[in-house]
Amino acid sequence: MAVRMRHDGVEQEIEVAEISVTTYERSGWKVVDGDQVPATDDAPAAPKTRRRETGEN
């Protein structure tokens, strides 16, 4: 989930991951009350790695 936050010195609101809220609050950001939206993951998934068999270099 993403959390919408605002800062007194910044005009635009931001969305941060729920786990990052504490870090942003330490920097003066405040949670916009009752406004939690699902996080959008625009980044592509990391590629899957293949298992190497023993003896393969």
N, CA, C and O of each residue as an XYZ file, in Angstrom:
228
protein
N       0.842     -1.180      0.000
C       0.000      0.000      0.000
C       0.889      1.246      0.000
O       1.956      1.270      0.613
N       0.433      2.245     -0.682
C       1.117      3.530     -0.709
C       0.373      4.490      0.208
O      -0.842      4.395      0.380
N       1.112      5.399      0.781
C       0.540      6.391      1.686
C       0.831      7.769      1.111
O       1.961      8.064      0.724
N      -0.185      8.600      1.058
C      -0.031      9.962      0.546
C       0.466     10.841      1.695
O      -0.055     10.789      2.809
N       1.498     11.658      1.391
C       2.087     12.520      2.418
C       2.243     13.936      1.874
O       2.284     14.150      0.662
N       2.327     14.885      2.780
C       2.542     16.280      2.405
C       3.604     16.882      3.320
O       3.879     16.367      4.403
N       4.194     17.985      2.859
C       5.226     18.688      3.623
C       4.920     20.174      3.526
O       4.518     20.663      2.471
N       5.112     20.890      4.625
C       4.797     22.323      4.641
C       5.598     23.098      3.602
O       5.089     24.074      3.052
N       6.826     22.698      3.317
C       7.663     23.434      2.384
C       7.521     22.993      0.934
O       8.180     23.548      0.055
N       6.661     21.991      0.666
C       6.509     21.455     -0.685
C       5.037     21.549     -1.092
O       4.148     21.146     -0.343
N       4.796     22.084     -2.279
C       3.415     22.289     -2.731
C       2.706     20.985     -3.075
O       1.525     20.821     -2.772
N       3.424     20.055     -3.707
C       2.819     18.824     -4.209
C       2.893     17.701     -3.170
O       3.878     17.585     -2.441
N       1.844     16.877     -3.109
C       1.850     15.709     -2.235
C       2.618     14.577     -2.913
O       2.780     14.564     -4.133
N       3.086     13.632     -2.105
C       3.802     12.478     -2.638
C       3.150     11.207     -2.140
O       2.379     11.232     -1.181
N       3.456     10.097     -2.787
C       3.024      8.781     -2.339
C       4.274      7.969     -2.022
O       5.195      7.878     -2.833
N       4.288      7.383     -0.834
C       5.433      6.572     -0.426
C       4.936      5.205      0.025
O       3.773      5.048      0.397
N       5.818      4.230     -0.011
C       5.476      2.896      0.481
C       5.207      2.977      1.981
O       5.843      3.748      2.699
N       4.275      2.186      2.428
C       3.868      2.195      3.827
C       5.059      1.996      4.771
O       5.106      2.596      5.845
N       5.999      1.174      4.379
C       7.152      0.881      5.221
C       8.079      2.101      5.382
O       8.869      2.155      6.324
N       7.984      3.068      4.474
C       8.865      4.237      4.494
C       8.285      5.436      5.244
O       8.962      6.455      5.382
N       7.068      5.337      5.723
C       6.393      6.469      6.351
C       7.201      7.024      7.517
O       7.355      8.241      7.618
N       7.713      6.187      8.386
C       8.465      6.641      9.561
C       9.669      7.480      9.151
O       9.952      8.507      9.767
N      10.372      7.048      8.124
C      11.543      7.785      7.651
C      11.141      9.164      7.145
O      11.804     10.154      7.455
N      10.065      9.239      6.371
C       9.608     10.528      5.855
C       9.106     11.421      6.987
O       9.324     12.632      6.955
N       8.443     10.848      7.978
C       7.956     11.650      9.108
C       9.115     12.297      9.857
O       8.979     13.418     10.345
N      10.234     11.622      9.955
C      11.419     12.204     10.600
C      11.927     13.420      9.842
O      12.582     14.289     10.418
N      11.625     13.480      8.552
C      12.066     14.602      7.715
C      11.015     15.703      7.617
O      11.175     16.645      6.840
N       9.945     15.593      8.397
C       8.939     16.644      8.424
C       7.704     16.389      7.581
O       6.804     17.228      7.551
N       7.634     15.252      6.892
C       6.452     14.923      6.090
C       5.346     14.448      7.010
O       5.611     13.855      8.056
N       4.096     14.709      6.619
C       2.928     14.298      7.407
C       1.989     13.484      6.533
O       1.819     13.777      5.350
N       1.380     12.460      7.121
C       0.437     11.613      6.406
C      -0.853     12.388      6.173
O      -1.362     13.041      7.084
N      -1.377     12.318      4.962
C      -2.675     12.906      4.648
C      -3.710     11.932      5.202
O      -3.747     10.772      4.790
N      -4.540     12.382      6.120
C      -5.466     11.512      6.842
C      -6.378     10.703      5.933
O      -6.995     11.240      5.014
N      -6.454      9.395      6.205
C      -7.394      8.505      5.548
C      -7.202      8.338      4.059
O      -8.142      7.969      3.355
N      -6.019      8.599      3.566
C      -5.821      8.513      2.121
C      -4.740      7.496      1.781
O      -3.628      7.861      1.399
N      -5.072      6.228      1.921
C      -4.151      5.174      1.538
C      -4.645      4.573      0.235
O      -5.811      4.196      0.114
N      -3.755      4.487     -0.729
C      -4.104      3.944     -2.038
C      -3.190      2.781     -2.348
O      -2.065      2.740     -1.850
N      -3.636      1.836     -3.155
C      -2.765      0.722     -3.512
C      -1.534      1.206     -4.261
O      -1.630      2.078     -5.125
N      -0.396      0.649     -3.937
C       0.839      1.027     -4.607
C       0.839      0.495     -6.028
O       0.378     -0.617     -6.286
N       1.353      1.285     -6.932
C       1.492      0.825     -8.306
C       2.952      0.491     -8.527
O       3.838      1.287     -8.214
N       3.193     -0.671     -9.060
C       4.557     -1.115     -9.293
C       4.853     -0.982    -10.774
O       4.594     -1.901    -11.551
N       5.395      0.160    -11.162
C       5.689      0.418    -12.561
C       7.008     -0.213    -13.002
O       7.260     -0.361    -14.198
N       7.843     -0.582    -12.041
C       9.141     -1.164    -12.379
C       8.946     -2.617    -12.807
O       8.142     -3.339    -12.217
N       9.674     -3.038    -13.824
C       9.552     -4.439    -14.240
C      10.152     -5.372    -13.188
O      11.045     -4.990    -12.432
N       9.657     -6.564    -13.159
C      10.161     -7.548    -12.205
C      11.606     -7.899    -12.547
O      12.013     -7.874    -13.709
N      12.359     -8.223    -11.518
C      13.747     -8.628    -11.740
C      13.767     -9.942    -12.511
O      12.905    -10.798    -12.310
N      14.742    -10.099    -13.383
C      14.797    -11.356    -14.141
C      15.104    -12.528    -13.225
O      15.850    -12.403    -12.254
N      14.519    -13.660    -13.553
C      14.772    -14.860    -12.767
C      16.155    -15.392    -13.127
O      16.574    -15.339    -14.283
N      16.836    -15.892    -12.143
C      18.162    -16.457    -12.403
C      18.016    -17.953    -12.622
O      17.078    -18.584    -12.133
N      18.954    -18.500    -13.357
C      18.894    -19.933    -13.581
C      19.834    -20.624    -12.610
O      20.860    -20.068    -12.218
N      19.491    -21.788    -12.243
C      20.335    -22.561    -11.347
C      21.489    -23.138    -12.126
O      21.323    -23.625    -13.245
N      22.630    -23.080    -11.541
C      23.793    -23.676    -12.191
C      23.979    -25.084    -11.688
O      23.875    -25.360    -10.493
N      24.248    -25.944    -12.595
C      24.527    -27.320    -12.217
C      25.996    -27.434    -11.847
O      26.828    -26.681    -12.354
N      26.315    -28.359    -10.977
C      27.702    -28.528    -10.585
C      28.545    -28.874    -11.790
O      28.134    -29.658    -12.646
N      29.716    -28.291    -11.850
C      30.605    -28.544    -12.963
C      30.474    -27.527    -14.094
O      31.296    -27.505    -15.011
N      29.437    -26.681    -14.030
C      29.264    -25.651    -15.063
C      30.108    -24.440    -14.696
O      30.121    -24.027    -13.537
N      30.802    -23.873    -15.650
C      31.657    -22.713    -15.383
C      30.959    -21.451    -15.708
O      31.528    -20.372    -15.545
